[in-house]
Amino acid sequence: MPLILAAEPPQPWEWGKTVFSGSVRTRSELWNWFDTTDAGLYGFQGTLLRLGLARSSPRMDWSVDFAAPILLGLPKDAVAPAPKGALGFGGNYFSANDKHQNIAGFFPKQAFLRFKALGASKASVRLGRFEFNDGQESTSPDPSVAAIKASRIEQRLIGNFGFTHVGRSLDGAHFRTGKKTTFTALAAIPTRGVFQVDGWGNMPILLTYFALSSSTKSASSKSSDWRVFGSYYQDNRTVLKTDNRPQAIRAAELEHLEIATFGGHFIFARPTTAGTIDLVAWGAGQLGNWGNLSHRAYSFDLKRDCSRDGHRS
C-alpha cells in the first residue's frame, strides 16, 4: 500500500496579475499483493512535480500547467501470466512505460483559455487542455454535503486519475452556464497518462458529457444537491477487450465501443439533535455496443448516514 505524508497545500506566488504555482508530491509505495511468489512484494518511489502560470481578468482566464512524473525502482517481475496480470500498480507502471524500471516524463498538464461573462446568462467556455471531474458542476454551500459529494459522487465516471503519479487530462471544450441551476456540456478527447509518463498525445477516444445540476441550502439549514447527466463514449482503439469471453474470441473481435450513459444523483442533509442525517442516491444506466455485442448495464447506490462532530455511523 502507498505511504502518504500529507502537508499543507503550497500558496501561489503573485507577480502583478500573473500567478505562479508549484507543487511536489512524492510517495513511497510498498505493495504486498499476497502472491505465492516474491513478485507480489515490492516497493518503488513515485514523484509528481507540477509548475503553473495563470492569469485572470473579468472577461478571460488563461492557465498553463506542466507536469513531470518520476518513477524509480519499478518492479520488473510484478506482472503475472493471465488471468492474474499486474500485481499492484508497480506492474501497471512497468508495463505502460516500455518495461523501464526508472522513467520520467514532462508534458503540459493543462493549457487553456476560458472566456467568461458571455451573454445574459454569464456563461463561460473553456478551450484547450484541462482537468475535469464529473460531479463538480455545482458547489454546495453546506460543508457536510460538499464532503459527501467529494467522497461518494465525484469522479464516478469521469476523473483526472489524481491517485496515480501521472493523472489524465482532456483536450476539448467545456461550456458552463447558470447560477442556482447549472448546465454543463463537454466534448473532449482524453490524453495519454494514468500509468504512462508520456502525457503529450491523445487517445483515439471521443467523450461527450452534459449535466443539469443544483445545490441549495434553506433557512432551516436543510440542504440538497441534485444532478441529471448523460454521456457518450466512443473508443476507437484496436485493443483486446476486458470481459469474460475466451481470449481467442476476444482477439478476433476488435470492433469499437459505443456506449451512452444516463443517470443522476440526489443528496439531502438535515441537522438534528442527534447529528446531521443525510441521504445519498446515485444511479446510471447504459446502452450501446461492446464491439459486436449489444451492451446493456445499470448501477445504483443508496446510502443513509448520521454524522456528529465529524464522525459518521
Backbone bond lengths (Angstrom), bond angles and torsions (degrees), N, CA, C in turn:
res aa  C-N    CA-C-N  psi(-1)  N-CA   C-N-CA  omega(-1)  CA-C   N-CA-C  phi
1 M - - - 1.454 - - 1.522 109.24 -
2 P 1.339 118.54 151.97 1.455 119.98 -179.81 1.518 111.69 -74.68
3 L 1.343 115.83 144.91 1.452 122.87 174.86 1.516 107.46 -103.65
4 I 1.330 117.57 117.13 1.456 122.22 -173.21 1.525 109.27 -115.50
5 L 1.326 116.47 127.74 1.454 122.50 174.16 1.525 107.41 -106.87
6 A 1.319 117.42 110.00 1.462 121.81 -175.40 1.518 110.40 -85.08
7 A 1.326 115.73 150.54 1.455 121.97 178.18 1.516 108.52 -143.70
8 E 1.331 116.41 165.46 1.447 120.76 177.08 1.534 109.50 -64.99
9 P 1.328 118.53 140.20 1.461 119.87 179.68 1.523 110.92 -63.13
10 P 1.334 117.54 139.97 1.467 119.88 -178.27 1.516 111.37 -68.10
11 Q 1.322 116.59 147.84 1.445 121.89 178.62 1.530 109.62 -88.21
12 P 1.326 118.65 136.24 1.473 120.42 -179.82 1.524 111.47 -70.33
13 W 1.322 115.28 157.47 1.455 122.32 175.67 1.519 108.71 -101.87
14 E 1.329 116.75 137.98 1.454 121.15 -179.27 1.528 110.18 -110.41
15 W 1.314 114.83 132.23 1.456 122.48 177.09 1.520 106.97 -127.21
16 G 1.348 115.61 93.26 1.442 120.04 -170.63 1.521 109.63 67.13
17 K 1.324 117.54 -124.72 1.462 121.99 177.29 1.521 112.44 -95.66
18 T 1.327 116.86 0.70 1.458 121.30 179.55 1.519 109.85 -97.30
19 V 1.319 116.84 133.01 1.461 122.74 -177.28 1.529 108.61 -109.91
20 F 1.326 115.71 126.98 1.458 122.11 176.50 1.527 108.76 -106.72
21 S 1.318 116.62 130.60 1.463 120.53 179.83 1.520 109.40 -133.40
22 G 1.307 115.49 153.70 1.456 120.66 178.65 1.516 110.38 -157.51
23 S 1.315 116.13 153.32 1.453 121.00 179.01 1.520 109.53 -154.36
24 V 1.319 115.03 151.98 1.463 122.03 174.47 1.520 107.14 -130.93
25 R 1.323 116.32 122.34 1.457 121.64 175.87 1.522 108.22 -118.72
26 T 1.316 116.13 119.23 1.457 119.73 178.59 1.522 109.65 -121.82
27 R 1.321 115.91 144.03 1.453 119.82 -172.41 1.531 109.07 -146.26
28 S 1.313 115.41 126.78 1.461 120.84 172.58 1.523 107.86 -94.97
29 E 1.311 116.14 125.95 1.461 120.74 -176.43 1.523 110.29 -115.64
30 L 1.320 115.23 128.43 1.459 122.44 175.04 1.515 107.69 -117.16
31 W 1.332 115.97 119.17 1.456 121.57 -175.81 1.524 110.73 -112.65
32 N 1.333 114.95 135.85 1.455 121.84 171.61 1.526 106.12 -130.72
33 W 1.327 115.78 100.40 1.452 121.08 -171.76 1.536 112.09 -88.54
34 F 1.339 116.67 11.81 1.463 121.89 178.02 1.537 111.08 56.13
35 D 1.323 115.46 35.46 1.454 120.46 177.41 1.525 109.01 -84.75
36 T 1.312 117.15 157.13 1.468 120.41 -178.86 1.521 112.30 -75.57
37 T 1.347 116.92 -11.85 1.462 120.53 177.81 1.524 109.05 -111.74
38 D 1.342 115.57 176.51 1.466 120.18 178.97 1.526 112.34 -74.97
39 A 1.333 118.43 -8.08 1.464 121.00 -177.02 1.524 112.19 -63.86
40 G 1.323 116.77 -26.48 1.454 119.51 -178.00 1.517 114.39 -85.25
41 L 1.332 118.00 -1.67 1.465 122.20 179.25 1.525 108.33 -116.04
42 Y 1.305 117.37 112.25 1.462 120.80 -176.86 1.529 109.63 -161.96
43 G 1.312 115.15 170.95 1.450 122.03 175.70 1.517 110.24 -140.69
44 F 1.340 116.65 155.56 1.462 121.15 174.87 1.529 108.65 -156.72
45 Q 1.325 115.92 169.64 1.459 122.60 -177.12 1.515 109.84 -115.77
46 G 1.334 116.63 132.83 1.460 121.45 176.92 1.518 110.62 -128.33
47 T 1.325 116.68 134.07 1.463 122.25 -179.24 1.524 108.97 -133.97
48 L 1.319 116.33 139.40 1.458 121.82 176.42 1.525 108.91 -126.22
49 L 1.337 115.78 117.04 1.467 123.06 176.61 1.514 108.69 -104.16
50 R 1.337 116.71 130.59 1.464 121.08 178.22 1.517 110.03 -130.14
51 L 1.336 116.39 134.44 1.458 123.93 178.45 1.518 108.15 -131.83
52 G 1.340 116.08 132.58 1.453 118.48 -175.65 1.513 114.00 -141.33
53 L 1.334 115.47 153.48 1.456 124.59 172.74 1.522 107.74 -126.71
54 A 1.338 117.14 138.28 1.460 120.75 -179.37 1.522 109.80 -148.78
55 R 1.295 115.11 152.93 1.463 121.06 176.96 1.513 108.72 -146.77
56 S 1.333 116.04 140.85 1.460 121.11 -176.29 1.520 110.41 -129.79
57 S 1.331 114.97 141.45 1.461 121.99 174.36 1.522 107.55 -139.34
58 P 1.320 118.74 168.90 1.471 119.22 -178.94 1.522 114.35 -58.68
59 R 1.322 117.69 -26.27 1.457 120.93 -175.72 1.521 114.20 -106.48
60 M 1.336 117.80 -23.43 1.458 118.76 -173.79 1.525 111.12 -152.77
61 D 1.327 116.16 143.25 1.456 123.81 170.91 1.525 108.86 -118.32
62 W 1.311 116.25 151.88 1.456 119.79 166.50 1.521 109.06 -139.92
63 S 1.308 115.49 152.47 1.461 120.87 -177.39 1.520 109.53 -150.93
64 V 1.334 116.20 136.35 1.458 123.35 174.16 1.517 107.48 -129.64
65 D 1.317 116.37 124.57 1.465 122.10 -174.02 1.527 108.59 -135.43
66 F 1.346 116.68 120.55 1.462 121.73 -179.84 1.527 110.32 -105.30
67 A 1.326 115.28 145.80 1.466 121.43 179.88 1.525 109.57 -124.20
68 A 1.337 115.10 143.55 1.467 121.32 177.14 1.523 108.66 -135.09
69 P 1.342 117.72 92.98 1.469 120.18 176.05 1.530 111.05 -81.67
70 I 1.336 116.19 141.01 1.461 122.69 179.98 1.525 108.12 -131.20
71 L 1.326 116.97 125.02 1.458 122.99 179.84 1.525 108.95 -120.79
72 L 1.321 116.74 127.56 1.462 121.96 -176.41 1.524 110.31 -128.18
73 G 1.325 115.31 135.50 1.461 120.68 174.37 1.508 114.94 72.88
74 L 1.333 117.45 35.22 1.466 119.74 178.67 1.528 110.43 -66.35
75 P 1.318 117.82 143.27 1.472 120.15 -179.86 1.530 110.89 -73.46
76 K 1.317 117.30 137.58 1.463 121.01 -178.74 1.527 113.06 -94.30
77 D 1.321 117.59 -5.03 1.462 119.93 -177.69 1.524 112.30 -126.35
78 A 1.358 117.61 23.74 1.465 121.02 -177.22 1.519 112.34 -96.64
79 V 1.334 117.29 27.99 1.454 122.18 173.65 1.519 107.37 -124.34
80 A 1.315 116.69 111.29 1.463 122.14 -177.10 1.526 110.02 -91.05
81 P 1.336 117.72 159.13 1.464 120.11 176.80 1.528 110.92 -60.63
82 A 1.330 115.58 156.15 1.472 120.77 177.59 1.534 109.36 -57.99
83 P 1.322 117.39 143.50 1.467 127.17 11.82 1.529 114.48 -94.11
84 K 1.344 119.67 4.55 1.459 120.37 -176.76 1.525 111.77 -68.63
85 G 1.328 118.36 -54.24 1.453 121.11 -178.92 1.513 112.50 75.67
86 A 1.341 116.23 -145.49 1.467 121.70 -176.29 1.526 110.70 -66.18
87 L 1.337 116.05 133.35 1.464 122.30 177.20 1.532 108.41 -95.90
88 G 1.316 116.12 74.25 1.456 120.65 -177.26 1.517 111.67 93.83
89 F 1.329 116.02 176.47 1.461 121.21 -174.54 1.526 112.64 -67.19
90 G 1.326 118.82 -26.04 1.455 119.85 178.33 1.517 111.64 -57.74
91 G 1.337 117.31 -41.59 1.453 121.64 176.32 1.511 112.17 -65.31
92 N 1.348 117.72 -37.68 1.462 121.19 177.76 1.527 111.46 -63.66
93 Y 1.346 117.28 -48.07 1.459 120.65 179.40 1.525 111.10 -60.98
94 F 1.339 117.54 -43.11 1.457 122.29 -178.22 1.528 110.80 -62.41
95 S 1.319 117.76 -45.76 1.463 121.81 -178.67 1.525 112.11 -68.67
96 A 1.340 117.17 -37.78 1.464 121.10 -175.51 1.518 113.15 -75.92
97 N 1.338 118.47 -12.78 1.462 122.10 -176.52 1.522 111.92 -119.84
98 D 1.336 115.38 44.26 1.468 123.11 174.75 1.522 112.45 55.10
99 K 1.332 116.29 34.47 1.461 123.69 174.97 1.531 113.09 60.08
100 H 1.346 115.26 39.09 1.468 120.93 173.19 1.523 108.50 -93.54
101 Q 1.319 116.41 135.94 1.463 120.00 176.72 1.520 111.99 -82.04
102 N 1.333 117.62 -27.57 1.464 122.95 177.14 1.525 107.75 -127.15
103 I 1.308 116.68 122.45 1.465 120.29 -173.09 1.527 109.11 -151.03
104 A 1.339 116.72 148.90 1.461 122.34 177.25 1.519 109.15 -141.69
105 G 1.309 116.37 155.83 1.452 121.61 178.96 1.511 111.25 -139.25
106 F 1.331 116.43 166.83 1.464 122.55 177.22 1.525 107.25 -151.47
107 F 1.324 117.80 125.35 1.461 120.85 -176.86 1.529 109.86 -161.41
108 P 1.353 117.34 160.81 1.470 120.24 176.04 1.529 110.10 -74.71
109 K 1.296 116.03 116.99 1.460 121.26 178.89 1.521 110.87 -78.15
110 Q 1.339 115.80 -41.16 1.457 121.52 175.52 1.531 108.40 -141.15
111 A 1.322 116.68 144.15 1.465 122.95 175.10 1.530 106.89 -160.68
112 F 1.318 116.76 96.06 1.464 118.75 -172.87 1.513 112.08 -143.66
113 L 1.330 114.03 160.08 1.456 124.41 168.15 1.519 108.05 -112.25
114 R 1.340 116.81 138.50 1.462 120.54 176.92 1.527 108.14 -125.15
115 F 1.325 115.91 119.44 1.457 122.00 177.07 1.526 108.21 -95.69
116 K 1.335 116.48 128.42 1.465 121.59 -171.05 1.527 111.23 -119.62
117 A 1.343 113.88 168.30 1.465 122.38 175.89 1.523 111.64 54.63
118 L 1.347 115.80 46.29 1.454 120.58 -178.93 1.526 110.47 -90.33
119 G 1.316 117.39 122.59 1.449 121.79 176.69 1.513 113.39 71.42
120 A 1.336 115.32 -173.29 1.457 121.03 -178.16 1.519 112.59 -68.17
121 S 1.340 116.91 -26.16 1.469 120.85 -178.65 1.518 113.34 -84.04
122 K 1.350 116.95 -2.96 1.470 121.63 -179.18 1.527 111.13 57.00
123 A 1.312 116.29 44.62 1.454 121.38 -179.41 1.516 111.36 -72.99
124 S 1.323 115.99 165.77 1.462 121.64 176.75 1.527 109.26 -134.87
125 V 1.332 115.28 148.93 1.457 122.37 177.59 1.525 108.03 -131.67
126 R 1.314 115.74 126.57 1.459 121.66 178.15 1.527 108.75 -111.36
127 L 1.348 116.36 127.28 1.455 122.49 -176.66 1.516 110.17 -124.63
128 G 1.325 116.75 133.83 1.454 120.49 177.76 1.513 111.34 128.38
129 R 1.316 115.73 -143.22 1.465 122.36 179.14 1.526 108.68 -106.59
130 F 1.331 116.22 130.77 1.460 119.92 -176.12 1.521 109.11 -155.55
131 E 1.347 115.53 167.20 1.455 122.44 173.72 1.526 108.89 -97.66
132 F 1.343 115.84 146.67 1.466 120.09 -179.13 1.519 108.90 -148.86
133 N 1.333 115.43 134.00 1.464 122.84 175.78 1.522 108.45 -125.30
134 D 1.325 117.44 123.56 1.461 118.22 179.14 1.530 109.46 -69.25
135 G 1.316 116.24 149.14 1.459 122.17 -175.87 1.517 113.28 97.05
136 Q 1.339 118.00 -8.54 1.460 121.54 179.60 1.528 112.37 -100.90
137 E 1.325 117.30 17.43 1.461 119.89 -175.13 1.525 112.21 -65.75
138 S 1.319 118.15 -33.36 1.464 121.62 178.19 1.525 108.92 -127.59
139 T 1.326 115.68 152.73 1.464 122.16 -178.75 1.521 109.34 -110.21
140 S 1.323 117.45 126.34 1.457 120.85 -178.56 1.526 110.94 -81.95
141 P 1.343 118.04 137.31 1.463 120.83 174.76 1.525 112.96 -75.41
142 D 1.331 117.19 -8.53 1.465 122.34 -179.69 1.533 108.88 -97.89
143 P 1.349 119.14 118.18 1.471 120.45 -179.16 1.526 113.31 -58.84
144 S 1.340 117.09 -33.29 1.457 120.07 179.13 1.517 111.40 -64.76
145 V 1.343 117.05 -45.55 1.454 121.43 178.60 1.522 110.81 -66.76
146 A 1.336 116.81 -39.20 1.465 120.29 178.27 1.529 111.13 -61.11
147 A 1.337 116.79 -38.95 1.462 120.48 179.13 1.531 110.83 -68.20
148 I 1.334 116.60 -38.48 1.467 120.29 177.80 1.532 110.56 -63.81
149 K 1.330 116.22 -42.83 1.464 119.49 179.18 1.525 111.05 -61.41
150 A 1.332 116.45 -42.53 1.463 120.29 -177.68 1.524 112.07 -65.11
151 S 1.335 117.22 -34.11 1.464 119.93 -174.27 1.528 113.75 -96.35
152 R 1.344 118.59 -22.74 1.458 119.85 -172.26 1.529 115.11 -125.03
153 I 1.326 118.35 -14.40 1.461 120.24 -173.74 1.528 112.26 -116.33
154 E 1.315 116.25 -48.49 1.464 119.95 -172.71 1.527 112.55 -64.06
155 Q 1.313 115.79 143.91 1.459 125.16 172.87 1.530 113.56 65.35
156 R 1.301 117.87 24.56 1.470 118.19 176.16 1.520 111.12 -68.83
157 L 1.325 117.53 -32.71 1.456 120.70 -178.57 1.526 112.93 -118.96
158 I 1.328 118.32 -37.83 1.466 122.32 -177.81 1.522 108.09 -128.82
159 G 1.335 117.33 127.39 1.457 120.10 -179.28 1.509 111.95 -154.71
160 N 1.335 115.51 170.70 1.465 120.97 -177.69 1.529 112.79 -94.44
161 F 1.331 118.04 6.56 1.470 122.45 179.23 1.534 110.91 52.79
162 G 1.319 116.32 44.68 1.462 121.02 -177.58 1.513 114.02 -66.77
163 F 1.344 118.33 -11.85 1.461 120.29 179.98 1.528 111.60 -78.24
164 T 1.346 118.24 -13.27 1.460 120.05 176.56 1.524 109.61 -93.36
165 H 1.331 116.00 175.74 1.464 121.13 -179.49 1.521 112.45 -87.33
166 V 1.336 117.58 3.62 1.461 121.07 -178.74 1.522 111.10 -123.44
167 G 1.331 117.39 -51.84 1.454 121.41 -178.23 1.521 111.50 81.13
168 R 1.333 115.21 -174.08 1.466 120.91 179.72 1.515 109.50 -150.32
169 S 1.333 116.00 143.06 1.461 122.73 177.11 1.517 109.81 -118.37
170 L 1.332 115.74 -179.24 1.458 122.33 177.83 1.521 108.69 -128.07
171 D 1.329 116.95 141.83 1.458 122.92 172.18 1.519 107.89 -106.98
172 G 1.340 116.67 117.64 1.455 117.38 -178.70 1.504 112.59 168.69
173 A 1.337 115.53 -145.02 1.464 123.15 -176.81 1.519 109.66 -129.75
174 H 1.338 115.53 142.04 1.463 122.66 -178.18 1.525 107.75 -133.60
175 F 1.337 116.62 117.53 1.464 122.76 -177.49 1.518 109.09 -111.50
176 R 1.338 116.57 139.16 1.464 121.23 179.44 1.514 109.40 -144.99
177 T 1.344 116.36 137.53 1.454 120.66 177.21 1.522 109.64 -150.41
178 G 1.331 116.65 157.30 1.462 121.76 177.86 1.509 112.30 104.47
179 K 1.332 115.45 159.43 1.463 122.51 177.51 1.526 110.36 -116.42
180 K 1.328 117.82 -75.24 1.462 119.79 179.14 1.532 111.64 -67.39
181 T 1.324 115.19 -42.43 1.457 120.73 174.68 1.526 107.72 -116.69
182 T 1.318 116.49 125.01 1.454 121.99 -171.94 1.523 110.73 -109.04
183 F 1.329 115.54 134.54 1.459 121.19 172.84 1.525 108.42 -110.08
184 T 1.327 115.93 130.37 1.459 122.57 -178.86 1.516 109.62 -125.65
185 A 1.329 116.66 137.02 1.465 121.85 175.26 1.526 108.48 -135.39
186 L 1.321 115.20 141.96 1.460 121.09 -175.72 1.524 109.21 -140.75
187 A 1.327 117.04 136.74 1.463 122.98 171.43 1.524 106.32 -137.99
188 A 1.336 117.02 119.91 1.459 118.29 -171.27 1.523 111.66 -157.81
189 I 1.330 114.07 167.35 1.458 123.88 173.94 1.526 107.25 -120.08
190 P 1.330 119.51 124.90 1.468 120.62 179.90 1.526 111.66 -67.38
191 T 1.324 115.32 147.58 1.456 120.94 174.86 1.528 109.96 -87.13
192 R 1.316 115.81 167.48 1.456 119.86 169.38 1.522 108.37 -68.15
193 G 1.321 116.59 169.18 1.454 120.05 179.59 1.506 111.66 143.50
194 V 1.321 116.09 -141.66 1.461 126.30 -176.80 1.530 109.51 64.64
195 F 1.326 118.10 -81.52 1.463 121.32 177.10 1.526 111.74 -105.17
196 Q 1.321 118.11 -19.94 1.458 122.87 -178.53 1.524 109.83 -89.25
197 V 1.359 117.79 124.85 1.459 120.75 -173.98 1.524 112.76 -74.68
198 D 1.327 118.73 -13.89 1.458 122.00 176.36 1.515 108.85 -86.56
199 G 1.330 116.57 99.89 1.455 120.77 -177.85 1.515 113.67 -105.32
200 W 1.343 118.24 19.83 1.458 120.62 -177.60 1.525 112.44 -71.18
201 G 1.312 117.13 -50.17 1.456 120.50 -169.91 1.514 114.28 -87.35
202 N 1.330 114.17 -178.22 1.461 122.24 -178.57 1.516 110.81 -107.55
203 M 1.320 114.62 171.10 1.453 122.47 173.10 1.518 108.75 -110.19
204 P 1.339 118.95 149.42 1.474 120.83 -179.91 1.526 111.81 -75.63
205 I 1.327 114.78 63.42 1.466 122.06 -177.37 1.526 108.35 -133.11
206 L 1.319 116.45 134.99 1.461 121.97 175.19 1.524 108.81 -109.72
207 L 1.333 116.22 130.52 1.461 121.99 -179.54 1.520 109.22 -128.96
208 T 1.312 116.50 126.44 1.462 121.51 170.79 1.529 108.15 -124.80
209 Y 1.322 115.10 149.41 1.474 120.15 -174.30 1.518 108.86 -153.78
210 F 1.326 116.04 143.22 1.461 120.44 172.25 1.518 108.66 -142.16
211 A 1.322 116.39 153.84 1.464 120.81 -179.41 1.524 110.11 -154.85
212 L 1.316 114.90 143.85 1.460 123.52 171.31 1.515 106.11 -117.47
213 S 1.342 117.36 123.14 1.458 120.09 -171.95 1.520 110.99 -143.36
214 S 1.344 115.16 158.71 1.457 121.45 178.68 1.517 109.34 -156.40
215 S 1.331 116.14 146.98 1.461 122.00 177.96 1.519 108.53 -139.52
216 T 1.347 117.09 125.52 1.465 121.04 -174.91 1.532 110.76 -135.03
217 K 1.342 114.44 159.94 1.456 122.24 173.81 1.519 107.71 -140.94
218 S 1.341 117.37 122.58 1.455 122.03 -175.15 1.520 110.98 -86.07
219 A 1.354 114.97 174.09 1.463 120.26 179.13 1.517 112.06 -64.74
220 S 1.332 117.82 -26.05 1.464 121.87 178.95 1.528 112.03 -86.08
221 S 1.341 116.51 9.88 1.470 123.78 177.89 1.521 113.74 73.72
222 K 1.344 117.82 7.15 1.456 119.17 171.43 1.525 108.84 -71.95
223 S 1.298 116.33 137.86 1.459 120.63 -177.63 1.517 109.91 -127.99
224 S 1.315 115.16 147.61 1.461 120.11 176.33 1.522 109.62 -144.31
225 D 1.318 114.63 156.11 1.454 121.31 178.69 1.526 107.10 -149.24
226 W 1.335 118.01 128.80 1.454 119.88 -179.45 1.518 110.65 -140.42
227 R 1.316 114.75 159.87 1.463 121.36 179.16 1.525 109.33 -157.57
228 V 1.307 116.74 139.48 1.464 122.59 166.23 1.525 106.42 -118.10
229 F 1.315 117.11 140.38 1.459 119.61 -173.82 1.518 111.33 -145.39
230 G 1.302 115.15 163.59 1.454 122.52 174.41 1.515 109.15 -150.48
231 S 1.316 117.03 150.98 1.461 120.79 178.90 1.526 109.74 -148.92
232 Y 1.329 114.13 158.16 1.462 121.05 174.96 1.521 107.83 -131.12
233 Y 1.329 115.99 129.52 1.461 122.78 -175.77 1.519 108.42 -124.01
234 Q 1.340 116.27 121.15 1.460 121.44 177.17 1.525 108.54 -122.74
235 D 1.324 116.34 112.19 1.460 122.99 -176.80 1.532 108.56 -105.69
236 N 1.337 116.69 112.77 1.459 122.17 -175.95 1.525 112.95 -100.82
237 R 1.322 118.26 14.77 1.463 120.33 178.68 1.532 110.28 -74.45
238 T 1.310 115.94 141.10 1.470 121.39 175.55 1.524 108.44 -97.31
239 V 1.315 115.60 71.87 1.454 121.76 -178.50 1.528 109.14 -124.78
240 L 1.312 115.04 164.77 1.458 121.40 179.57 1.523 109.49 -68.33
241 K 1.310 116.54 128.42 1.459 120.54 -179.69 1.521 110.63 -79.16
242 T 1.330 115.21 151.52 1.461 121.63 178.47 1.520 108.81 -98.44
243 D 1.318 116.80 102.71 1.457 121.90 173.74 1.529 108.47 -156.21
244 N 1.325 117.37 -172.91 1.468 120.26 -171.66 1.527 114.10 -94.56
245 R 1.327 117.55 13.73 1.458 119.63 175.04 1.527 110.73 -78.84
246 P 1.331 118.61 156.16 1.471 120.65 176.73 1.528 110.95 -58.25
247 Q 1.333 116.39 146.75 1.456 121.02 -176.04 1.523 112.34 -59.26
248 A 1.326 118.19 -36.06 1.467 120.63 -179.49 1.521 111.35 -61.47
249 I 1.334 117.44 -38.05 1.466 121.18 179.33 1.523 109.85 -71.28
250 R 1.331 116.51 -42.77 1.466 119.51 -179.70 1.525 111.97 -65.83
251 A 1.355 116.79 -35.81 1.467 120.44 -179.41 1.522 112.03 -67.03
252 A 1.326 117.00 -26.58 1.460 120.77 -179.18 1.527 112.56 -89.13
253 E 1.318 117.70 -6.12 1.464 122.03 -175.85 1.526 108.51 -123.73
254 L 1.346 116.05 101.29 1.461 121.29 -176.67 1.526 111.13 -118.81
255 E 1.323 117.15 32.80 1.457 121.06 177.21 1.536 110.55 -67.74
256 H 1.319 115.35 161.38 1.459 121.32 -176.75 1.536 111.71 -75.56
257 L 1.334 114.68 163.88 1.463 121.79 173.64 1.523 108.91 -100.88
258 E 1.324 116.66 137.08 1.458 122.90 175.62 1.526 107.21 -138.79
259 I 1.343 115.89 106.63 1.464 120.36 -171.94 1.531 109.95 -131.77
260 A 1.328 115.70 127.46 1.463 122.56 174.22 1.524 108.62 -105.20
261 T 1.326 116.13 137.06 1.468 122.34 -178.39 1.522 109.41 -126.59
262 F 1.348 116.36 135.63 1.463 122.12 176.98 1.526 108.21 -133.98
263 G 1.324 116.55 139.30 1.461 118.25 -179.43 1.510 112.51 -174.75
264 G 1.318 114.90 -162.67 1.452 120.25 -179.91 1.512 111.63 -175.57
265 H 1.334 115.32 174.08 1.461 120.68 175.03 1.528 109.46 -143.50
266 F 1.331 114.54 158.95 1.462 121.32 176.55 1.521 108.69 -144.49
267 I 1.328 116.08 132.94 1.469 122.77 177.33 1.520 107.93 -127.20
268 F 1.325 115.96 133.18 1.463 121.58 176.36 1.520 108.65 -131.92
269 A 1.319 117.08 132.77 1.466 121.95 179.77 1.524 109.42 -132.86
270 R 1.344 115.21 135.33 1.467 120.17 -179.97 1.521 108.78 -139.84
271 P 1.339 118.14 123.97 1.467 120.26 178.20 1.524 111.30 -74.67
272 T 1.326 116.85 139.33 1.467 123.49 175.85 1.522 108.46 -133.99
273 T 1.330 116.08 174.60 1.464 119.58 177.94 1.530 112.10 -66.58
274 A 1.325 116.47 -21.92 1.473 120.42 179.24 1.526 112.17 -90.16
275 G 1.329 117.20 -5.31 1.459 121.17 -176.88 1.517 109.70 130.60
276 T 1.300 116.66 -174.23 1.459 121.68 179.93 1.530 110.01 -89.70
277 I 1.324 115.46 123.40 1.463 121.53 176.64 1.524 107.66 -94.64
278 D 1.316 116.91 126.80 1.454 119.02 177.97 1.520 110.98 -132.26
279 L 1.321 114.11 147.93 1.462 123.22 178.98 1.516 108.02 -121.40
280 V 1.332 116.54 131.69 1.458 122.18 -178.97 1.523 108.57 -125.85
281 A 1.316 116.74 128.57 1.462 121.98 176.78 1.520 108.59 -134.13
282 W 1.324 116.25 134.34 1.469 122.55 177.34 1.521 108.33 -142.89
283 G 1.330 116.72 139.84 1.456 119.69 178.66 1.507 111.23 -156.77
284 A 1.339 115.79 153.75 1.452 120.94 179.15 1.521 109.60 -154.64
285 G 1.319 115.72 148.48 1.452 122.18 174.97 1.519 109.94 -126.13
286 Q 1.328 116.71 150.87 1.465 121.28 -178.04 1.517 110.85 -131.54
287 L 1.321 114.91 148.87 1.460 121.71 170.43 1.519 108.22 -149.31
288 G 1.327 115.82 155.09 1.454 119.76 -179.15 1.503 111.74 152.72
289 N 1.335 115.53 -149.80 1.455 121.95 -177.15 1.523 110.15 -125.58
290 W 1.327 116.46 126.91 1.459 123.64 172.94 1.532 106.10 -101.84
291 G 1.344 115.51 84.27 1.454 118.49 -171.49 1.518 109.66 66.85
292 N 1.333 117.41 -126.13 1.459 120.51 178.10 1.525 112.93 -93.39
293 L 1.350 116.22 12.14 1.457 121.43 176.83 1.523 110.28 -104.79
294 S 1.333 116.83 145.57 1.466 120.64 172.34 1.522 109.01 -75.06
295 H 1.317 115.82 136.96 1.463 120.74 -175.65 1.526 110.13 -114.39
296 R 1.333 116.20 128.68 1.457 122.97 173.24 1.523 107.10 -139.30
297 A 1.321 117.82 133.22 1.468 120.80 -179.28 1.521 109.68 -157.71
298 Y 1.328 115.63 158.59 1.466 120.37 173.88 1.523 108.99 -151.03
299 S 1.315 115.12 158.62 1.462 121.49 178.12 1.521 108.14 -151.46
300 F 1.340 116.33 144.68 1.463 119.33 176.10 1.525 109.40 -148.82
301 D 1.316 114.36 157.49 1.464 121.57 -179.06 1.520 108.06 -145.37
302 L 1.327 117.15 128.79 1.456 122.55 179.66 1.515 108.34 -133.89
303 K 1.325 116.56 125.86 1.455 119.72 -176.28 1.521 110.48 -145.87
304 R 1.343 114.53 143.13 1.463 121.76 176.42 1.516 108.30 -124.62
305 D 1.319 116.73 130.22 1.462 122.30 -176.64 1.522 110.49 -127.38
306 C 1.326 114.59 160.64 1.454 122.34 170.20 1.519 107.38 -132.04
307 S 1.335 117.11 125.90 1.473 120.83 -179.14 1.513 109.92 -121.42
308 R 1.312 116.13 145.35 1.452 122.24 177.44 1.526 107.95 -147.55
309 D 1.325 116.10 123.81 1.474 122.27 -179.54 1.518 111.44 55.78
310 G 1.355 115.29 38.24 1.441 119.70 175.78 1.508 115.74 84.26
311 H 1.336 118.26 -1.50 1.467 121.71 179.73 1.519 109.26 -106.40
312 R 1.344 115.59 140.55 1.451 120.61 -179.68 1.510 110.72 -110.67
313 S 1.341 114.54 152.22 1.457 120.72 176.90 1.518 109.84 -137.41
